[in-house]
């Protein structure tokens, strides 16, 4: 648990009242990495304040009115998502940049151009988001920000999320060195070993990662891996 002197304040003003919690700055670092954070684990004090520095507390009735609960987990999540977190300018800049990169990487990996069936390069997505004046919200959930980004991208680029099914065939001796890539890039729906010792699997993979997976397998098997796209 963080010392009180090192904690930062997260604040929400609502219904004419102010509500504050004291938070470990490490929570911001974890959020910057895109991790789901259990905020209660990062509270300096498991309580909600009217003024955290003075130690004054709001009325319990007012807490229930605003948050619909007196559960500190619910309250902390609401304050961080809807309120303001006291961050340094550098912390905020780093958090925004990290989230922006995560959003671009995710879209590049999971979306394709439906006209060409190929993924958009990350730089193309980045430039389109800049053109559409997309702004990252450090406290908004990752899924919601992906939705926001796609709403901006669709009028600017032919783009959609899509998964494809692949048939992969590997020599038996290559399976072990390729296993980590198989489970990293997609989900193996079914698999079997042939009489000659080869491994055959059917996988579901985000469309944007198909070429990358193919290159990985070709490199690790010195070109012997077979990767074919299946019809839906």
N, C-alpha and C positions, 0 to 999 in steps of 0.2 A: 504494500500500500504506500502511495506517495506521501511525502511529508506535506503538511498544509502550506508551508512556505514555498514549495515547488509546484503546487497545483495551479491550474488555470481555471478561469470561470467560464461556464456555459450559461447563457442567460436567455430567458423568454419573457416577453411582456405581453400580457393578455388579460382581458377583463379588468383593466385598470390596475393590475397588480404586476409585480416583477417576481420571477421565480429563477433561482440560481442553484447550480450544483458545482462542486469543486472536483475537477477532473485531472487525472494524470496526463501530462503532455504526451506520454507514450501512446495514448489512445489515438492521437492524431497521426502519429507515425504509422500505426497499424492500419488506420483508415487510408493513409497515403499509399499503402501497398495493396489496397483493394480488398483487405480482409474484412470479414464480418466480425464486429467487435461486440463482446458482451460488456457493455459500459459499466455495469455494476462492479466488475472486477477492477475498474480503473478509477473508481470514486475514492477521493480522499476521506470523505465522510458519507456514509449511506443515509443522506438526509437531503431535503430540499430547503433552500433558504429564501428569504425575502431580500436579504443583503448578506452575502456569504462572508464578507470581511467583518461585518459587525456581529454576525452570528444570529441575526434576527430571523424568525420563521413566519411564513404566512399562516393564516388560519386554516385548519384542517378542512373546514367546509369549502373554502375557496379552492383548495387543492383538488378536492373531489369534483367541484364544479368545472374547473378548467380541464383536468386530465381524465375525468371519469373514473378515477381510481386513486388509491393512496399507495399503490405498489411502486416502489422506487425504481424498479426496472422499467416499467411503463413510463414513468415520469421522466427519467433520464433520457430514454430514447426519444421521447417527444420534444424535450428541450433541445437536444443536439440536432434533430432533424428540422425542427421548425424555428429554432431560435438562432442565436449567434454564439460562436465560440471565440473566446479571447485568444487569438493566435498572433504571433509576430508576423510582420510582413513577409519575412523569408519563409516561415512555416506555411503560410497561405499560398505563396507562390509555388513552393515545392509540391504541395498537395494538389493544386490545380493542374500543374504540369504532369504529375504522375497519373491523375485520373484521365486527363486528356489522352495520354499515350495508351492507357488501358482501353479506352473506348475505341480509339482508332485501330488498335491491334485486334480487338475482338471482332469488329465489323469486317476488317480485312480477312480474318480467318474464317468467318462464318457466312459471309455474303458473296454473291456473284453478280456479274452482269448477265441478266437472262438472255440477252441478245447473242452473246459470245460463249456463254457458259463458263467463263473464266472469272477469277477473282479480280477485284480492283486493287491496284497497288496501294499500299498505305498512304503514299504521298498524294495520290489523287483524292483519296477520302479526306485527308487532312486539308487540302486546298479547298475542297467543296464545303467542308464545315466552316472554314474561314470565310468563304464567300457568303455562306448562309448565316454568318454571324452567330454561330453556335457558342454558347457560354457554358462552361463547366460550373456546376454547383457542388462544392466540396461536401455538402451535407446531404445531398439528394442521393437516393439509392442508385446503385450501378444499373440495375435493370431499367429503372425509370429514365436514366440518362441515355441509355441505348435507344429507348423508344423516342426520346426527344431528338436525338441525333438522326435517327432514321427518318423522322418526319421532315427534317431539314434536307436530307440527302435525296429523298425520292423525287422531288421536283427538279433536282439538278443532275442526277445520274440515274441511268437504268440500273436498279439495284434491288435485290431481295435476298432474304435469308433462305438458304436451301441446304438440304443434306442429300448426299448421294450414296448409293450402294456400290461397293466395289468387290470384285472377286480377286483374291490375292493368292498366288501360288509361290511357295518357297521351297528350295531344297532343304531336306531335313537338317543338314549341318548348319544352315543359315538361320533356322528358326530362333535359336537361343539368342543370337546377337541382334535379331530384329524384334524380339518380343516387346521390349520397352517402347519402341516406336509404335507398334501395333496398338497397345493399350493407351498410349499418349494421344494419338491422333483420332481415335474413334472407338467404336464399340464392335466387338466381334459377335455377330449374331449366331453364326454356326461355323463349325470347323470339322475337319476330318484328316486322317492320315491315309495316304494311298499305299498300295501294295509295294511301290518302289521307294517308300520312305519320304515322299514329299508331303508338305503341309499345305492344305487348301482351306481358305477361310472366306466367309462372306462378311463384309464390314459395312457399318454405316458411319460416314465421315462428313463433317462440315464441308460444303462444296469448296470453300476457299482454301482448304488445306489439302485438297487432293493432289495437286502437283508437288507440293512440298513433301508429302508422304511418299509419293512415287520416287522422287529424287533420293530421299533418305534410303529407301529399300534398295534402289538400284546401286547406290554407292556402297552400302554394306554387303551386298551380294555380288559385287563386281559385275553388275548388269544382268544377272540371271533371274532376278525377281520378275514375276509376271503380275501386272496390275491392270485389270479391265473394269470399265464401268458397266454396270448392269442396268437394264431398263427398270423403271419403277414397278 
